[in-house]
Amino acid sequence: MRPSRRWLFGLSVYWFAASFKWTLVLFVLLPARVAELVDPAEKAGRIGLLFAVGAVMATLGPPLMGYLSDRFPTRFGRRLPYLGAGSALTAVALIWMAFAPNYVGLFLAYLLLQIADDLATGPYSALIPDLVPRAYRGLASGWMAAFQAAAQIAGGLAGFLLSNLPLLFILAAVVNLFAALWTLLEIREPLGARPRSEGLAESLLAPWRDPDFRWVWGTRFLVMLGQYLVQTYLQYYLADVVRVFALFGRMVARFAFQAAGLLVLLISLGAALSALPAGRISDRVGRKPVILAAGGLLALLLFPILLVPRFDLLVGLALFFGLAYGAYAAVDWALVSDVLKNPEAHGTEMGLWQTSIVVPQVLAGLAGPGVDRLNQAGPGLGYRAVFLLAALAFLLGTLLVTRIRRVR
């Protein structure tokens, strides 16, 4: 049966809470709290340490928590009890971060936030392959991607409109609890799930023996690498190369961070608009055609940026970039859901697949010294090189989807 809108809303609403939380924490709240608690001369190093530790935990946590939900299902379900516990701990961590009296307290609260988020979202990510029939996974994935993009818009607006940091932390905690409660009340899992018998090492190695899983992981890795290469250096590109942030002859931003925020808002808006239609289309025509079209557009849109560094052109391209990215993100989740072979291992497999999102973020950051050296050799040369590399990553990641055999 076709899932109802109410059921799909309940299935996906916690993705809104998770994306809303991380948009606020990473881009607004954590930098502001670090600046409050440490010497100004040390704030860059201190927040860099938090981001580095967070990246490691975000790589290890989802597959581990997914395995726990596979290995130790409860009488209330395989995934939802973990979501409930993780969401409650997430709220505790956010309140602790809001009122931490020093950097050590903030560090410990941030560690708890990472653990709690992995506990909730690692098992939660398996609900689409667990519960949604194959014929409607594109639709369900579209709902998920639309919620994530809408949450980025909402998080950016909340950070812009509300200047009270503790209030923003409390807002994120309330949204998190409300969304988790909605999902817990709306979604029902089949009871009596059989626990996995394999150990942790065997469970983590098994998916890599499947060529289709390796290909689907690789496609996501490359596309996300392209995304983070653009995202990481966009603000510096605006400040050093574009410089003038005018639209229709009028200045719309004084500073590069304001201009970058406008572009990110437009990208998120485009993603929110395209995710649901793209997911529906993929249910009818197949996953590969939509991914090929969306990924190819992502690659092509970077070339005008390389050739014509004008802000008005970037504003026009940002919405189309968001439309393409939203379509890719929605359908790619359905693609990996179709590839998974072992229903008893969805938590572990989806957790491993999520590492294809985190590892590229780390690698994009490591490209920084090379960008600086090339910029010293020629003005803007480093940015052109990194955007060209991003375009190649988008293109290669898109083409690799043709190697996947079990999905059309």
C-alpha positions in Angstrom: 0.0 0.0 0.0 1.1 3.6 -0.7 2.2 5.2 2.6 -0.1 8.0 3.7 1.2 11.6 4.1 0.6 11.5 7.8 2.7 8.3 8.1 5.5 9.7 5.9 5.5 12.9 8.0 5.9 10.9 11.2 8.6 8.8 9.6 10.6 11.8 8.5 10.0 14.5 11.0 13.0 13.7 13.2 15.3 14.4 10.3 14.0 18.0 10.5 15.0 18.1 14.2 18.5 16.6 13.6 19.2 19.0 10.7 17.8 22.0 12.6 20.0 21.1 15.6 23.2 20.7 13.7 22.7 23.8 11.6 22.4 25.9 14.8 25.1 24.1 16.7 27.8 24.0 14.1 27.3 27.4 12.4 25.9 29.6 15.3 25.9 28.2 18.8 29.2 26.3 19.2 31.4 29.0 17.8 29.6 31.6 19.9 29.9 29.6 23.1 33.6 28.9 22.5 34.2 32.6 22.0 32.5 33.3 25.3 34.5 30.8 27.3 38.1 30.9 26.0 40.8 33.5 25.4 40.2 35.2 22.0 43.7 34.2 20.9 42.8 30.6 21.4 39.3 30.3 20.0 40.2 29.0 16.6 42.3 26.2 18.0 39.7 25.3 20.6 36.8 25.1 18.2 39.0 23.2 15.7 39.6 20.6 18.4 35.8 20.2 18.9 35.2 19.8 15.2 38.0 17.3 14.9 36.7 15.1 17.7 33.2 15.5 16.4 34.2 14.3 13.0 35.9 11.2 14.4 32.8 10.4 16.5 30.5 11.0 13.6 32.5 8.4 11.6 32.5 5.7 14.2 29.2 6.3 16.0 26.5 5.6 13.4 27.7 2.1 12.4 28.3 1.2 16.0 24.8 2.3 17.2 23.2 0.8 14.1 24.9 -2.5 14.9 23.6 -2.3 18.5 20.0 -1.9 17.2 20.5 -4.9 14.9 22.1 -7.0 17.6 19.9 -6.1 20.5 16.3 -5.4 19.4 13.9 -4.7 22.2 10.3 -5.9 22.7 9.2 -2.4 21.7 11.0 -2.5 18.4 14.5 -2.6 16.8 15.0 1.2 16.1 12.5 3.3 17.9 13.6 2.7 21.5 17.1 3.8 20.5 15.6 6.9 18.9 13.7 7.7 22.2 16.8 7.3 24.4 19.0 9.2 22.0 16.6 12.1 21.6 16.3 12.5 25.4 20.1 12.5 25.9 20.3 15.0 23.0 18.1 17.5 24.9 20.2 17.0 28.0 23.4 17.7 26.1 22.0 20.8 24.5 20.9 22.3 27.8 24.3 21.4 29.3 26.0 23.2 26.4 23.9 26.3 26.9 24.9 26.7 30.5 28.4 25.1 30.6 30.5 27.3 32.9 33.9 26.6 31.1 35.4 25.1 28.1 35.9 21.7 29.7 32.2 21.5 30.5 31.3 22.6 26.9 33.7 19.9 25.6 32.1 17.2 27.7 28.6 18.4 26.7 29.5 18.3 23.0 30.8 14.7 23.4 27.5 13.8 25.0 25.7 15.5 22.1 27.6 13.4 19.5 27.0 10.2 21.4 23.3 10.9 21.8 22.8 11.9 18.2 24.5 8.7 17.0 22.4 6.7 19.4 19.2 8.3 17.9 20.0 8.7 14.2 22.1 5.5 13.7 19.2 3.2 14.2 16.7 5.8 12.9 18.4 5.9 9.5 17.4 2.2 9.0 13.6 2.9 9.2 13.2 3.6 5.4 14.8 0.3 4.3 13.0 -1.5 7.2 9.5 -0.2 6.7 9.0 1.4 3.3 8.2 -0.9 0.3 10.7 -0.6 -2.5 8.2 1.0 -4.8 7.8 4.0 -2.5 11.3 4.5 -1.1 11.9 7.4 -3.5 8.8 9.1 -2.1 9.9 8.5 1.5 13.5 9.6 0.8 12.1 12.7 -0.8 10.2 13.6 2.4 13.4 13.0 4.4 15.5 15.3 2.2 12.8 18.0 2.1 12.7 18.0 5.9 16.5 18.3 6.1 16.6 21.2 3.7 13.7 23.0 5.3 15.4 22.6 8.7 18.6 24.2 7.4 16.4 27.2 6.3 14.7 27.3 9.7 17.9 27.0 11.6 19.6 29.8 9.6 16.5 32.1 10.2 16.4 31.2 13.9 20.1 32.0 14.3 19.6 35.3 12.4 16.5 36.4 14.3 17.2 35.3 17.9 20.2 36.7 19.6 19.8 34.9 23.0 22.1 31.9 22.9 20.5 29.9 25.8 17.1 30.4 24.1 18.5 29.0 20.9 19.8 25.9 22.7 16.5 25.4 24.4 14.6 25.8 21.1 16.8 23.1 19.5 16.2 20.8 22.5 12.4 21.4 22.4 12.2 20.8 18.6 14.3 17.6 19.1 12.0 16.2 21.8 8.8 17.2 20.0 9.9 15.6 16.7 11.1 12.4 18.4 7.7 12.1 20.3 5.8 12.6 17.0 7.7 9.7 15.4 7.4 7.5 18.4 3.6 8.0 18.5 3.1 7.7 14.8 5.4 4.8 13.7 5.0 1.2 14.6 7.7 -1.4 14.0 7.1 -5.1 13.6 7.6 -6.8 17.0 9.6 -9.9 17.7 12.6 -9.0 15.5 15.3 -11.6 15.5 18.6 -10.3 16.8 21.7 -10.7 14.7 24.1 -13.4 15.7 27.3 -12.0 14.1 29.9 -10.1 16.1 30.8 -6.5 15.6 33.8 -7.1 13.4 31.9 -9.5 11.1 28.9 -7.2 10.9 31.1 -4.2 9.9 33.0 -6.1 7.2 30.1 -7.9 5.6 28.6 -5.0 3.6 32.0 -4.3 2.0 32.0 -7.7 0.3 29.0 -6.6 -1.8 30.2 -4.8 -4.9 26.9 -2.8 -5.2 27.3 -1.5 -1.6 30.9 -0.4 -2.4 29.7 1.4 -5.6 26.8 3.2 -3.8 29.2 4.2 -1.0 31.7 5.5 -3.5 29.2 7.5 -5.5 28.0 9.3 -2.3 31.5 9.8 -1.1 32.6 11.6 -4.3 29.5 13.8 -4.6 29.8 14.8 -0.9 33.4 15.5 -1.4 32.4 17.9 -4.2 29.8 19.5 -2.0 32.2 20.1 0.9 35.0 21.4 -1.3 32.6 24.1 -2.5 31.0 24.8 0.9 34.3 24.9 2.8 36.0 27.6 0.7 32.9 29.5 -0.7 33.1 32.3 1.9 36.8 32.9 1.3 36.2 32.8 -2.5 33.6 35.5 -2.1 35.9 37.7 0.0 39.1 37.3 -2.1 37.7 37.0 -5.7 34.1 38.2 -6.0 34.5 41.1 -3.4 31.4 43.0 -4.6 28.1 41.6 -3.5 25.6 43.4 -5.7 22.3 42.3 -7.2 20.6 44.3 -9.9 23.0 47.1 -9.2 22.3 47.3 -5.5 24.5 46.1 -2.7 22.8 43.2 -0.8 25.7 42.4 1.6 28.6 44.2 3.1 30.6 41.2 4.3 31.5 37.8 2.7 29.8 35.8 5.5 26.5 37.6 4.8 26.8 36.9 1.1 27.7 33.2 1.8 24.6 33.0 4.1 22.4 34.2 1.3 23.8 31.7 -1.1 23.4 28.8 1.4 19.8 29.9 2.0 19.0 29.8 -1.7 20.7 26.4 -2.1 18.6 25.0 0.9 15.5 26.5 -0.6 16.2 24.8 -4.0 16.8 21.5 -2.2 13.6 21.7 -0.2 11.6 22.3 -3.5 13.2 19.5 -5.5 13.5 16.7 -3.0 10.0 15.4 -2.9 9.3 15.6 -6.7 12.6 13.9 -7.5 11.9 11.1 -5.1 8.5 10.5 -6.7 10.0 10.5 -10.2 12.6 8.0 -9.2 9.9 5.6 -8.0 8.5 5.7 -11.6 11.5 5.9 -13.9 14.2 4.4 -11.6 17.0 5.8 -9.4 19.8 6.0 -11.9 18.2 8.5 -14.4 17.4 11.0 -11.7 20.9 10.7 -10.1 22.6 11.0 -13.5 20.7 14.2 -14.3 21.1 15.8 -10.9 24.8 14.9 -10.5 25.6 16.1 -14.0 23.9 19.4 -13.4 25.9 19.8 -10.1 29.2 19.4 -12.1 28.1 21.7 -15.0 27.0 24.6 -12.7 30.6 25.0 -11.3 32.1 26.0 -14.6 30.3 29.3 -14.9 31.6 30.1 -11.4 35.1 29.4 -12.6 34.7 31.6 -15.6 32.6 34.5 -14.4 33.2 35.4 -10.7 30.1 37.7 -10.3 27.8 37.7 -7.3 24.6 38.2 -9.4 25.6 35.1 -11.4 26.2 33.1 -8.2 22.8 34.0 -6.8 21.1 32.7 -10.0 23.2 29.5 -9.9 22.6 28.9 -6.2 18.9 28.0 -6.6 19.6 25.6 -9.5 22.5 24.1 -7.5 20.1 23.5 -4.7 17.5 22.0 -7.0 20.1 19.5 -8.3 21.5 18.7 -4.8 18.1 18.2 -3.3 17.2 15.8 -6.1 20.4 13.9 -5.7 20.2 13.7 -1.9 16.6 12.4 -1.9 17.1 9.7 -4.6 20.5 8.6 -3.3 19.0 7.6 0.0 16.4 5.5 -1.8 19.2 4.0 -3.9 21.2 2.7 -1.0 17.9 1.4 0.6 17.3 -0.7 -2.5 20.9 -2.0 -2.5 20.9 -3.4 1.0 20.5 -7.2 1.1 20.2 -8.3 4.7 17.0 -7.0 6.5 18.6 -7.9 9.8 21.6 -5.7 9.2 20.0 -2.4 8.0 21.2 -0.5 11.0 24.8 -1.5 10.6 24.7 -1.0 6.8 23.1 2.4 6.9 25.5 3.5 9.6 28.4 2.5 7.4 26.9 4.3 4.5 26.7 7.5 6.5 30.4 7.5 6.8 30.5 8.5 3.1 29.1 11.9 4.3 31.6 12.5 7.1 34.9 11.4 5.6 34.7 13.8 2.6 34.2 16.7 5.1 37.5 15.9 6.7 39.3 15.5 3.4 37.9 18.8 2.1 39.4 20.5 5.2 42.8 19.0 4.5 42.9 20.7 1.1 43.2 24.0 2.8 47.1 24.3 2.7 47.1 23.5 -1.0 44.5 26.2 -1.7 46.6 28.7 0.2 49.8 27.8 -1.8 48.1 28.0 -5.1 46.5 31.4 -4.2 50.0 32.6 -3.4 51.2 31.5 -6.8 48.3 33.3 -8.6 45.3 35.4 -7.3 42.3 33.0 -7.0 44.2 30.1 -8.5 43.6 27.9 -5.4 39.9 28.5 -5.5 39.6 27.7 -9.2 41.6 24.5 -8.6 39.4 23.4 -5.7 36.2 24.2 -7.6 37.5 22.3 -10.6 38.3 19.3 -8.4 34.7 19.6 -7.0 33.3 19.5 -10.5 35.3 16.4 -11.3 34.2 14.7 -8.1 30.5 15.5 -8.9 31.0 14.1 -12.4 32.8 10.9 -11.4 30.5 10.2 -8.5 27.5 10.5 -10.8 28.9 8.2 -13.5 29.8 5.5 -11.0 26.1 5.0 -10.3 26.0 3.1 -13.6 28.1 0.3 -12.0 25.4 -0.6 -9.6 23.6 -3.7 -10.8 20.7 -4.5 -8.6 19.0 -1.1 -9.1 17.7 0.5 -12.3 
